[in-house]
Amino acid sequence: MTAEDFEKIEKELSLSLPVAYREALARPEFQSEAAGFQEYTGDADEIIGLNLEVRASGFYGVKWPEHYLVIGEDGAGNNYFTDVNKERPAVFLADHELTISKKRLVTSETYETFADFIAFILQLQSENDAAFAEDEVESVAEKKPWWKLW
């Protein structure tokens, strides 16, 4: 993500991004066209869209505080976010099921630092890559007749 991307996010969302967030997105993993991961997007327009949507609609019936910055999703309806008002912001996962049942914003995961969160994301990506590699090996084996597998 570029300095212009950070400025665009700050302008569109009327907030100041934490230094830890900027540093995390300056990592090489977030510098390509397909930057980031679902859980931690490196795309400024996606960040802006996620935040504008949750600010306008709320999070499953609960008002979303404007100082909470959505930084990604888990693919199951939950949002990863940070509090931009904190000097050392943690990363949280807003849990939609618990939020619905308790009628207040509830988190189910916490990462004390962005470094902890990035380590989680990179581990998750590594596990996904390994799973896809195993699927490819299995599909090659499935194409061979059984007597040629030895």
C-alpha positions, -999 to 999 in steps of 0.1 A, spaced: 0 0 0 13 34 -9 14 67 10 -14 79 -14 -35 49 -4 -31 58 33 -41 94 26 -71 83 6 -83 60 35 -78 88 60 -96 113 39 -126 91 30 -130 78 65 -121 110 84 -96 93 107 -59 90 113 -44 56 107 -22 41 135 15 39 127 14 1 135 -12 -4 108 8 16 82 40 -3 91 22 -37 88 9 -28 53 43 -16 42 54 -52 43 63 -69 10 32 -91 12 10 -61 6 29 -44 -23 15 -62 -53 -16 -58 -74 -33 -86 -55 -20 -73 -21 -31 -88 11 -54 -116 21 -92 -117 28 -84 -114 65 -61 -84 61 -67 -66 28 -40 -44 13 -65 -26 -10 -74 9 0 -108 9 -19 -117 -23 -2 -109 -9 33 -129 22 25 -159 2 12 -159 -22 42 -158 7 67 -184 28 49 -208 -2 47 -205 -11 84 -208 26 95 -240 30 75 -256 -4 82 -241 -13 116 -228 -47 125 -257 -71 127 -280 -46 143 -253 -29 165 -240 6 157 -203 5 146 -181 31 163 -163 54 138 -130 50 155 -130 13 148 -113 5 115 -123 -27 97 -91 -42 81 -105 -74 68 -130 -103 71 -129 -139 80 -153 -151 52 -179 -161 77 -195 -127 84 -170 -115 110 -148 -84 107 -112 -79 118 -108 -44 132 -86 -21 152 -93 10 173 -76 40 157 -77 60 189 -53 36 207 -15 44 206 -7 7 205 -38 -8 187 -47 -44 190 -66 -63 164 -100 -79 172 -124 -101 155 -160 -89 157 -181 -120 161 -215 -117 143 -231 -146 161 -223 -134 196 -231 -98 186 -266 -109 174 -273 -130 206 -260 -104 230 -272 -73 211 -239 -56 215 -206 -57 197 -187 -88 209 -152 -99 199 -140 -135 198 -103 -132 190 -77 -107 201 -42 -101 188 -23 -78 211 -2 -62 183 -2 -60 146 29 -82 146 9 -109 163 -19 -105 138 5 -106 108 21 -138 122 -14 -153 124 -22 -143 88 11 -156 74 6 -189 93 -30 -192 79 -17 -185 44 10 -211 48 -15 -237 59 -38 -228 29 -9 -230 5 0 -264 19 -36 -277 16 -38 -266 -20 -5 -283 -28 -18 -315 -12 -50 -312 -33 -29 -309 -65 -8 -340 -56 -40 -360 -49 -55 -350 -82 -25 -362 -101 -26 -395 -83 -64 -398 -90 -57 -396 -128 -33 -426 -127 -47 -462 -129 -44 -479 -95 -17 -503 -107 6 -474 -116 5 -457 -82 34 -479 -69 
